[in-house]
Amino acid sequence: MLFWKRLNWRLVRNFGYFYCASYALGRHIGELVICSGPSMHPTIQDGDLVIAERLSVHLCNLRRGDIVGALAPYDASEMLCKRLTAKEHDVVTNCYLLPSGKIPRGHVYLEGDNTAASTDSRVFGPIPAGLIQVRLILRIWPLSRAGWISTHWFWEKPNE
């Protein structure tokens, strides 16, 4: 009987360790993301499983061209997967919501690769940079299309 009590306690303790480590990794380092919707076709397709990292966001090391996961400005419970196309003080020409065309300070401009099926900054305007949660770096599923999405590491500073 003592053996089972110790075994149960060990299982509970190990589960607790695993849960705490998983939570810390997911909250501060990165997470797995299942992408859905057609807005990023052909780069990312419906059902792709992608590793996303948070360190680039924490270090303010995002570049134009990065694919990011951001909270939707119209619904904070929804995560959008879009390409970062312009940062603060850049000029964009395809947004009727920006009469001057200049991205305001602290904002970014996100666009989907499939422009015909994407709700992005062309519709809702530039979003606060604080809504960006993760940067997508590696597709791991499906295996036939597995590979790097990003071209740089989180510690490499942009040459901008």
Buried (B, 14 or more C-beta within 10 A) or exposed (E): EEEEEEEEEEEEEEEEEEEEEEEEEEEEEBBEBEBEBBBBBEBBBEEBBBBBBBBBBEEEBBBBEBBBBBBBBEEEEEBBBBBBBBBBEBEBEEBEEBEEEBBEEEBBBBBBBBEEEBBBBBEBBBBEBEBBBBBBBBBEEEEEEEEEBBEBEBEEEEEE
